[in-house]
Amino acid sequence: MFDETSTPGCLSHPGSLNLDRRLVLSSPVDTLLDEVEWEAVSLPPAPYGPLPYVTHKGELHLGDLSLRCFILSDGQRIFDADDIEHLFGLRRKVKP
């Protein structure tokens, strides 16, 4: 579980034994996300239940592109879907 007092750039993988991230095998994307400057997100109190919610936000810069990324309450790090579609040149189909 993500400890909100820890440094977001040093998260352990969800389900691990809270090992330091350097001791866990990282993917190239994990390595890039470790360099993001994370900003805490203030959320109004809400009953989120078991669903993870955003605790931090940041931007990953890849050349001329910028991808918005987020850390969820369970430690997952995710990208904004619209930014990923733009990265790969995809467009969402408009639903009727």
C-alpha positions as CSV (number, residue, x, y, z in Angstrom):
1,M,0.0,0.0,0.0
2,F,1.2,3.5,-0.8
3,D,2.4,5.4,2.3
4,E,1.5,9.0,1.7
5,T,4.4,10.1,3.9
6,S,7.0,8.4,1.7
7,T,8.6,9.9,-1.3
8,P,6.6,9.1,-4.4
9,G,9.7,8.6,-6.6
10,C,10.8,5.7,-4.3
11,L,7.6,3.6,-4.3
12,S,7.9,-0.1,-4.0
13,H,5.8,-2.2,-6.3
14,P,2.3,-2.9,-5.1
15,G,2.2,-6.2,-3.2
16,S,5.9,-6.1,-2.3
17,L,7.2,-6.0,1.2
18,N,7.8,-2.2,1.1
19,L,11.3,-2.8,-0.2
20,D,13.3,0.1,-1.4
21,R,12.5,0.6,-5.1
22,R,16.2,0.2,-6.0
23,L,16.1,-3.4,-4.7
24,V,13.2,-4.2,-7.0
25,L,13.7,-4.9,-10.7
26,S,12.5,-1.8,-12.6
27,S,11.3,-1.5,-16.1
28,P,12.6,1.4,-18.3
29,V,9.2,3.1,-17.8
30,D,9.7,2.8,-14.0
31,T,13.1,4.4,-14.3
32,L,11.7,7.3,-16.3
33,L,8.8,7.8,-13.7
34,D,11.4,7.9,-10.9
35,E,12.6,11.2,-12.4
36,V,9.2,12.9,-12.4
37,E,8.7,15.7,-10.0
38,W,5.5,14.6,-8.2
39,E,3.0,17.1,-6.7
40,A,0.6,16.0,-4.0
41,V,-3.1,16.2,-5.0
42,S,-5.6,17.6,-2.6
43,L,-8.9,15.7,-2.9
44,P,-12.2,16.6,-1.1
45,P,-13.3,13.9,1.3
46,A,-15.3,11.3,-0.6
47,P,-16.2,7.7,0.0
48,Y,-13.8,6.0,-2.5
49,G,-14.4,2.6,-1.1
50,P,-12.0,0.0,-2.4
51,L,-11.2,2.0,-5.6
52,P,-7.7,3.6,-5.8
53,Y,-7.6,7.3,-6.2
54,V,-5.1,9.9,-7.3
55,T,-2.7,11.1,-4.6
56,H,0.1,12.7,-6.8
57,K,0.4,14.1,-10.3
58,G,3.3,15.0,-12.5
59,E,4.5,15.2,-16.1
60,L,7.0,13.0,-17.9
61,H,8.8,14.8,-20.7
62,L,9.9,12.8,-23.7
63,G,11.6,15.1,-26.2
64,D,8.8,17.5,-27.4
65,L,6.1,15.5,-25.8
66,S,4.7,15.7,-22.3
67,L,2.7,12.9,-20.7
68,R,0.6,13.6,-17.6
69,C,1.1,10.8,-15.1
70,F,-0.4,10.0,-11.7
71,I,0.2,8.0,-8.6
72,L,-2.8,6.1,-7.2
73,S,-3.5,5.4,-3.5
74,D,-2.4,1.8,-4.0
75,G,1.0,2.8,-5.4
76,Q,0.2,2.3,-9.1
77,R,1.7,4.8,-11.5
78,I,-0.4,5.5,-14.6
79,F,-0.5,7.8,-17.6
80,D,-3.4,9.9,-18.9
81,A,-5.2,8.0,-21.7
82,D,-5.5,11.1,-24.0
83,D,-1.8,11.7,-23.8
84,I,-1.0,8.0,-24.7
85,E,-3.4,8.2,-27.7
86,H,-1.6,11.4,-28.8
87,L,1.8,9.7,-28.4
88,F,0.8,6.8,-30.7
89,G,-1.3,8.9,-33.1
90,L,-4.6,7.3,-32.0
91,R,-7.9,9.0,-31.8
92,R,-10.9,7.9,-29.8
93,K,-14.0,7.0,-31.8
94,V,-16.9,9.2,-31.1
95,K,-19.8,7.2,-29.6
96,P,-23.2,7.8,-31.2
